[in-house]
Amino acid sequence: MMVTASRFARIAVSVAAIAASACGSGGGEQQSSQPLPSATATAVGGNLLDDVKRRGVLVVSTDPNYKPQSYRNADGTWVGFDIDVAREVARRLGVKAQFESGAWGAITAGSWNGRWDVNVDSMAITKARTRVLWFTEPYYYVPASFAIHKDSTAKTIGDLAGKRLGVGVSTTYQDYLNGKMVNARVKPPANTSVVAYDTDALALKDLGLGNGARLDGVLTALPTIRASIAAGLPLRFIDPPVFEDSSAIALDRNSPAYSAPLLWAIDGIIHDMHRDGFLRQLSMKYYGIDLSVRR
């Protein structure tokens, strides 16, 4: 696939803008520029975009238990904001989306060995991840907040100092609590004990068992906290959010088939979905607020 000079330049400008805005968004280690794939490179394994179109299926890795971003109903159907984003991307590519779950640590580590074509799972762009993954421009921006039990006396971030806090493993939330976001809007609470869980949902479930029973708080996406509260967990959250993730679609830099043409195609689709209002409408549907723009 030939890439026009304008498309290649736009991707470069988009990535540079993400890096330039990192300090303002509190990203620090979060948002980062990435080395761009060569427009003329080839791979022995062939062209991933051609492969996807030939088979008529875009294989998407995502989380089966991350409401309201992505989850599976009792009948096995996939639902959520990320699910609808992936389906629309696939539709505009002229194929169908096929969803598969995978361990988050394995997905963020790259070298998928062709198991998935893309990841659509609200993945934040970070410097470490750009070493092994390609990213499109962000499709939305996710506020990160602390959830606490409804019986907690905590009112500010500082009240969580010295507490036991849960996070999803290999997440920007874990990076923040471990002091790896030097430009975060709000400094993490001091002297905390960080407990990593396989998923954010498991951390929130433990928090819901009682104030201080297993955890004193959980740092995760604000929409996920709201969904947990709506589902009946006895939680509340502390305002304001502590940082904002720039979430993008990720592809494996070490894919057996050359993945750059698929990256360029999807990046163009995301750009169009911003321009035609699809992402704004989808955000309003799931969150009641427009998260397709930086706040």
N, C-alpha and C positions, 0 to 999 in steps of 0.2 A: 504493500500500500504506500503510495506516495503521499507525503505530508506537505501541504502548502506552507510557504514561508510565513504567511499571516497566522495560520493555526499554530505553528511552532513558536512564533514570537509571542502569541497570546498566552500560551502555556507558560512561557518563561516569565512574562509580566505578572501573570496570576500568582506564580510561586514566589516571585520576588516580593509581591505585595503582602503575602502571608508572612514572610520573614520580617518585613519592615514593620508590620503591625504587632509583632509578638510582644514587645514591651508594653504597649497600650492594653493588650488583652490579658496580661498576666500570664502569658504562655511560657516565657523563659525557655525551658527545654521542650515545650509543646510544639508550637508552630515553627517550622524550619524550612529553609530552602532545600531543594533536593537536586542532585546532579541529574540533568535531563538525558533521556535516551537519545542515541544518535539517530538522525533521520534516515541514514543510509545503511545502518547495521542490519545484518541478517543472522539467522540462527539455523543450525543444522536441523532442529526440531520443526521447522516450518513457521508459519505465521498464525498466531493464536486467534486473531480476528477472523481469518479465513476458516480456521477450524471451527470456531463457534458458529459461523454462518452455515458451514457445510452440515454440521450436525443439527442445527436449528435449536440449540439449547445453550443458554448461558448458565454455567454451574456457579452458584453463589454460596459462599460460606457465611453463616450468621448464627445468632444465638437463639435457641428455642425457648428461652425463659428470661426475656429482658423487656417486659412490658414498660411502656407501650411501643417501644422501638421494634421488637420482634419477638414472637412467641408462637407456640402451636396450640390450637384448640384440641379438645378431647377427640375430635374426629380426625386429627392429624393435619388439618389445614393450617397453613402459615398465615399470620396476621401481623399487622403493625406498620409503623411509619417506614422503617427501613425496608420492609417487605414490599410495600407499595412503590418505594423509590426504585428498588431493583426490578420490579415487574415493568415499570414504565421505561427504564433504561433498556431492558430486553426488548420491549415492544418497539421502541424507536430504532433498535438494531435490526429488527425484523425477525426476532427469535423469541423463544419462551424462557422464562426463568425457572431453574431447578434449584431448590434450596437444600443445603446440607449443613448439619451442625459440626463444629470442630472445637477442639480445646483452644482457648484464647491464646495461651502461651505459644502453642504451635503455629497459630495463624500469624501472630506478630513477629515470630522468628523468621518468617520467610522460608524459601526452599520447600515449597508445597509439593514438588514432584508431580505437578499436573493434576493434583486431586481437585482443586478448585480453580476457576478462571479468575474470579474476583472475590473480594470481601466487601459486603455491605452490612456493616454492623456498628455504625456510629463511631468508627475508629478515628481517634485524634491523630493529627499529623505531629510527629515528634522527630527530633534529630536522629535518635537511635533507629527509629523505624525506617527513615528514608535511606538508611544504608542497605536495607534488604528488600524494601517495597517501593513501588511507584505509587504516587497519589494523584488523583484528579484535583481540580479546584474543590474547595469545600462545598458541600451541598446544604449544610446547616451548621449552626453554632450552639453548642450545648452547655448551659450553665451547670456548674458543679456546686453542690450544697451539702451541708451536714444534716443528716437525719438523726433525731434523738427520740427516745421513748416519750410518749405523751406525759409521763409522770416525772420526767427529768426537770430539775430546777435550772438547767443551763439556759441562758438567754443570749450569750455572745460566744464567739469563737474562743475567746480567752477562757471561758468557763470550762472548756474541754481539756485544758492543760492537765497533764498527768493521767489522763483517762485512757481507757482501752477502746480503740477505734478500729472498725472493720472496713476493709476495701476489697475490691476485686483484684486478683493477682495480675501482674503485668499491665496495670492501668496507669493513666496519668494521675489518678487519685492516690495511688500508692506512691508515685514519684513525688507528689506534692507533700504528703505527710513525711516522707523521708528527706525533705529539704532539697530536692533536686530541681525545683522551679524557682530560680533565683529572682525572677521578675514577677512573681505572683502578686496579685492585687493585695491580698491579705496574707500575712505570715501565718504558717501553720501553728497550731497550739503547741506549747513546749512540753517536752518530756512525756510524750504519749507512747503507749504501747500499741504498735500497729499489727493487726491480725489480718493476714491475707486469706481470702476465700476463692474458691474456683470461680464463683460468679457473684455479682453484686446482690442478686436475689437471695442467695443463701445468707449473706451478711445481714440483710434487712430482716430476714426471717428470724435470725438469732437475736437481733435487737428487739424484735417484737415480743420476745419471751418475757421481758420485764426490764425495768430500768436497772442497769448494772448487773443483770443476771449473767449474761455472757459478754455483753458489750455495753459501752456507754454512748456510742455513736457510730454512724456509718457515713463515709464520704462517697457520694455517687452522683449520677445525673439527676437534676431536679425533677425532670419528667418521670423518672423511675420512682422517685420518692412519692410523688403525687399519685402515681398509679397504685403503689403499695397501700397508701392511705385510703384510696378509693376502694381497694379490695378488702379493707377491714383491718389492716395492721394498725395497732395503737401507737402511731408515730406522729411527729410533727417535724418541722425543719427550721433551721436558723437562717434568717436573712441578714445581709445579702449573700448571693453566691460568692464563692472565693476565687473562682476563675472561670474561664469560658473555653471550651474545646472547639477547635476548628475540625469538624468531622468530614472525612472524604472517603471516596471509594478507593480501595487498595488493590494492587496487582503485584504478583511475585516478580521481582527483578531477575530471579534465577529460574524462571519458567522454562521447561524443556522446549516449548514453542515460543518464538519471539513475541513478547507481550506488548511492546511499545505501540504497534498499530491499534490494538484494542484500547490501550490507555488513551491515545489521541481521540479515537472515536467516542469513547465514553466521556472524556473531558468536554468535548464539543456538545454532547447531549446534556450534560449537567449545566453548561453555560446557557443552553437554550431553555432548559427547565427553569432556570432563574429568570430569564428574560420574559418567558411567556406566562409566568405566574404560577406554574404548576407546583413548585416547591412551597411557595407562600400559602397556597390553598391547602396543600397537604398538611403543612404545619398547623394551620388554623383548625383543621379537622381533628388532629390528634392532640394538640396541646392548647388550643384556644389562644395562641399567641404566635406571631410571626418570628420563628427562629431561623428563617432562611437568610436573614441579614444580621450582621454583627450589632450587638446592643451596647 
